[in-house]
Amino acid sequence: QVQLVESGGGLAQHGGSLRLSCTASGISFRFYKMAWYRQAPGKQREMVAQITADRRTVYSDSVKGRSTISRDNSGKKSFLQMERLAPEDTAVYYCNAVLESRTHWGQGTQVTVSS
């Protein structure tokens, strides 16, 4: 059974930082492209950052320069470090794993940034 479990969300202050973690099970993690998405109330889900199996990274313009995505293949974990948080970062953050036609999602973790 495939599981992606996010952690690290919660309430953060404007200008603060947080680190989200995604722990995977049931997949050959090192072969998967890992990504973080977010969905704010009333908005579509958007890709925030992704890291390929060979560790190439892509960031959305909204977080570029203040976020870092990383992965730990031995621990089957993906991380999203976000700095200089703003209220616009408030959203549910989802972990995503993709390999060819296989796509898996976590249940999401709420991040709320106070103004």
For each residue, the residues with C-beta under 8 A, 3 or more apart:
1: 25 26
2: 24 25 26 27 97 104
3: 23 24 25 26 106
4: 22 23 24 95 96 97 104 105 106 107
5: 22 23 24 25 95 106 107
6: 9 20 21 22 93 94 95 106 107 108 109
7: 20 21 22 23 109
8: 18 19 20 21 109
9: 6 18 20 93 109 110 111
10: 18 110 111 112
11: 112 113 114
12: 16 17 18 85 111 112 113 114
13: 16 85 113 114
14: 85 86 87 113 114 115
15: 84 85 86
16: 12 13 85 113
17: 12 81 82 83 84 85
18: 8 9 10 12 81 82 85 111
19: 8 79 80 81 82
20: 6 7 8 9 36 79 80 81 82 93 95 109 111
21: 6 7 8 77 78 79
22: 4 5 6 7 34 36 77 78 79 95 106
23: 3 4 5 7 75 76 77
24: 2 3 4 5 27 29 32 76 77 78 95 97 104
25: 1 2 3 5 76
26: 1 2 3
27: 2 24 32 76 97 99 102 104
28: 31 32 99
29: 24 32 73 76 97
30: 53 73
31: 28 53 99
32: 24 27 28 29 53 97 98 99
33: 50 51 52 53 97 98 99
34: 22 50 51 69 71 78 95 96 97
35: 47 48 49 50 51 69 95 96 97 98
36: 20 22 47 48 49 50 69 78 80 93 94 95 96
37: 45 46 47 48 93 94 96
38: 45 46 48 89 91 92 93 94 111
39: 43 44 45 46 91 92 94 108
40: 43 88 90 91 92
41:
42:
43: 39 40 46 91
44: 39
45: 37 38 39 94
46: 37 38 39 43 60 62
47: 35 36 37 50 58 60
48: 35 36 37 38 59 60 62 63 67 80 93
49: 35 36 57 58 59 60 63 67 68 69 80
50: 33 34 35 36 47 57 58 69 96
51: 33 34 35 55 56 57 69 70 71 78
52: 33 55 56 57
53: 30 31 32 33
54:
55: 51 52 71
56: 51 52
57: 49 50 51 52 69
58: 47 49 50
59: 48 49 63 64 65 67 69
60: 46 47 48 49 63 64
61: 64
62: 46 48 88
63: 48 49 59 60 66 67 82 89
64: 59 60 61 67
65: 59
66: 63 82 83 84
67: 48 49 59 63 64 80 81 82 83
68: 49 79 80 81
69: 34 35 36 49 50 51 57 59 78 79 80 81
70: 51 78 79 81
71: 34 51 55 77 78 79
72: 75 76 77 78 79
73: 29 30 76
74:
75: 23 72
76: 23 24 25 27 29 72 73
77: 21 22 23 24 71 72
78: 21 22 24 34 36 51 69 70 71 72 95
79: 19 20 21 22 68 69 70 71 72
80: 19 20 36 48 49 67 68 69 93
81: 17 18 19 20 67 68 69 70
82: 17 18 19 20 63 66 67 85 89
83: 17 66 67
84: 15 17 66
85: 12 13 14 15 16 17 18 82 89 113
86: 14 15 89 113
87: 14 90 113 114 115
88: 40 62 113
89: 38 63 82 85 86 111 113
90: 40 87 111 112 113
91: 38 39 40 43 110 111
92: 38 39 40 108 109 110 111
93: 6 9 20 36 37 38 48 80 108 109 110 111
94: 6 36 37 38 39 45 105 106 107 108
95: 4 5 6 20 22 24 34 35 36 78 105 106
96: 4 34 35 36 37 50 103 104 105 106
97: 2 4 24 27 29 32 33 34 35 102 103 104
98: 32 33 35 102 103 104
99: 27 28 31 32 33 102
100:
101:
102: 27 97 98 99
103: 96 97 98
104: 2 4 24 27 96 97 98
105: 4 94 95 96
106: 3 4 5 6 22 94 95 96 109
107: 4 5 6 94
108: 6 39 92 93 94
109: 6 7 8 9 20 92 93 106
110: 9 10 91 92 93
111: 9 10 12 18 20 38 89 90 91 92 93
112: 10 11 12 90
113: 11 12 13 14 16 85 86 87 88 89 90
114: 11 12 13 14 87
115: 14 87
